[in-house]
Amino acid sequence: MQHCRLCRLEKKLVKKSHIYPDFLYKDLYDKNHKIIKVSTDEIIKKNPKISRASSGVYEGNLLCSDCESKIISGNYETYLADIISGKNKNIKCTQEISGEVQTIKIDNLDYKRFKNFFLSILFRADICSFEEFNDVNLGPYHEKIRKIVYENLTTTDLEFQLNIFKLDKKSEFNQLIVQPFKSKLETETCYSFLLKDYLIIINFKENKTSKLMKENRLKQSGQIVIPIIPKSTEKKFILTYMDLI
């Protein structure tokens, strides 16, 4: 028996805990059932070195079956999967255009479950021992995020501010899985995920850059506005958040 990293109880741990949920990979497999993976060190290169994995990232002896199946999968991942698949009929989604800026406005989200899903990915990346997740080090925030995920706690708009950007349909990045990357905006910590067609950004505290995205961040009302990044500017935008330029 070992201690589960989420509930902290001594239990039998599952042999395979996934870092990213399986449904994110659904449309990313090639004809040989391989996923394209690129590290942040390679993505800046003209001809990046890629790997082709047979499945997502799993690691054993991290979580107990209750935390894996009931909290992570049952509470958070199922909710997101139903939104993406269109099964959740409560979600209202509208596309808007203001000048050259295109956005997708989503209403009626479950603020806690939606936000804590992304925090759960950060938590899992933090406890994963694989080298590709070495950039994730939550430090003093680890325990706070663990409790938020385990108890599905509510945080304010300013705590772990969540912004999402959609990639252009012709993006060169939308078939990639890139591990979470950490950057500093002014003096504050920021983590980003490049997942499928979206760039997810979590600012731990308010800063000058995050203030510019204030109107778009997830709000406790259950609304988020997702700007679409034009293909002409996406590379500079993404690499800036990776601290690679």
N, C-alpha and C positions, 0 to 999 in steps of 0.2 A: 504494500500500500504506500502511496506517495501523496503529497499535498497538491491539490489542483491549484493552478496558478490564478484562477479566477475567483472561486469561492473560498479558497484557502483551507478547505477541509481535507482531511486525510481520506482518500478514496482510491479505488482502482481507476487508473487513467486510461483513456482510449489510445489505441495504437496509431491512429492517424487523425490529427487535428489540422484542418485546412486554414491557411492564412487568408487567402481570397476565396469567396464562395464560388462553387462550381458554375452557377448560372452566368457569371461574368465571362466565362470562357466559351459559352455556347456557340457563338458565331465565329470564333477565332481559330478553330481547328482547320488544318488543311486536309487534303485528300488522304494523307497518311496519318491523320489524327495527331498532328503535331501543332504546338503553339509556338508562335514567334515570340522570343523574349530578348530584350536588349537592356544592357546595363546603362546607368547614367553616364559612366565613363566613355561608353562607345557611341551613345546617341548623338553626340556633338560631331562625330567624324563623318566625312563624306561617304565612306563605305564602312558603316559600322559592323562589327562582328556580332552575329546573332546566334542564339542557340534555339533549338527546337525541342521543347519538352513534350512528353506524352500526356502530361496532366498538369494540374496546378500544383502549388507548393503545399506539402504536408509534412508535419513533424509529430512524432509520438511523444507520449508522456508529458503533455502540457495541460490538458483539461480532462475533467471527469465527464462521464457520459451525460449527466444532467446539464452541465454547463454547455457542453458541445451541442446537444440536441434540443434542449428546451430554451436556453437563453440565446446562444449565438444563432443557431439555425432556426429554431421555432419562433423566436420573438423578433429578431432583426432581419435575418436573411430572407425568410418567407415573405415578410412585409415588402422588402425591396423587390424581390422577384415578382410579386404580384403587380407591383407598379409598372415594372418594365414590360411584363407580358400583357398588360392591359386588363388583368383579372380584377384589379381594384377599381371599381366603378365610381368610387367617391372622389377620385382625383380629377380635378379640372385643369386642363392644359390648353393654353392659348399661345399662338405665335404673334409677335408684334414687331413692327418695324418703325424705328424712329431715325429718320435720316438714313445713314449708311449702317446703322446698328440694328442687327436682328436679335431678338431675344425670345426665349420661351418662358412664359410665366406659368408656374404650377401652384395651384391652390388646394386647400383641404388636406395637406399632409399631416400625418401624426408627427408633430415636432420632435418629441422625445425619441421615438423609434427610428425616424429617418436620420436624425443627427447622430444618435448613439450607434447606429450601424457603422458609420464611418469612424467613429471613435473606437469601435470594437476592432476594426482593421488595424488601426494604430497600435492598440494594445497587443494584438496577436503578433504583429511585426516586431514589437518590442521584446516579447518573450521568446521569439523564435531564435534559434542559435545559428541559423544558416548565414553564411557570409554576405549574401545578397541583401540582407536586412540590417547590416551593421550600421547603416546611417541613421537608423531609428533608435534613439536613446531618450526616453521620456524623462529620465532623471527624477526630479521632485514631483513631476506631474503623473508618474506611473501609478501611484496609489490612488490619486484622485480619479484618474480615468478608469482604473479598475473598479472602483466603487460605483461610478456612473454607469458603466456597462453592466455590472452585476445586478444592481438594484434598479436599473432603468430610471435614473434620476433626471430631473429637469435642470438644465443650465440656462443662464440668461443668454440673450443675443450676443453679449460682449464676451462671454466665456467660450473659448474654442469656436470662434466665428467660422461659419461654414459658407464657402462660396463655391459655385460650380460653373465651369465654362464648357460649352460644347464645341467640339472640333468640327471644322468644315467637312462636308460629305466627301470632298476630294482630298482630305488631309493625308499627309504621308505618315502620320502617327496613329491613325485610328485602327490599325490592326496589330498594335503592339501592347505588350504587358511590360511595364517598367516598374521596378521596385520603388517603394516610397522614398522620397528624398527630402532632406532637411535643408532649410535655408534661413538666413537672417534678414529680416526686413527692419532697417534701422537697428535697434537693439533687441527686437523681439523674435521669438522662434516661430517658424512657419513650416508646416509639413504639407507636401503635395502628393497626390496619387495620379498617375496617368493610367486610367483604366478604360480600355476599349475606346469609346467615342468621347470620353469626358476627362477634363482635368479638374480634380477636386482639390481645393485649397482650404487648409485649416490654420487660421491664425490664432495663436494662443492668447494674445492680448491685442488690444487696439493699437494701431500704429498709423503713420501717415499714409502708407500704401493701402492698408485695409479700410481706412476712412473713405478712400476713393471708391471702394466697392460696397459701401454701407447699404445703399438702396437695393443692392442685388443679393445680399446675404440672406440666409435662411432666417425667417422671423418666427417668433412664438405663435403668431397667428396661423402658421402652417403654410406660409407662402414663401416661395423662392423664385427669383428671376435669374434665368440662365442665359447669359450672352453667348452668341455664336462667334467664335474667333475666325476672322477671315483667313483663308489659306496664305495670303500674302504676308501676314504678320504673325502667324502662329508659332513659327520656329523661334523667333526672337522672344516672344512672350513666354513660351514653355521653358526655354533655356535660361531665361532670367530667373525663373523660380527654382531652377536646379542649381543656381549659383555657378553656371558654366560660362557665362559671359558677363 
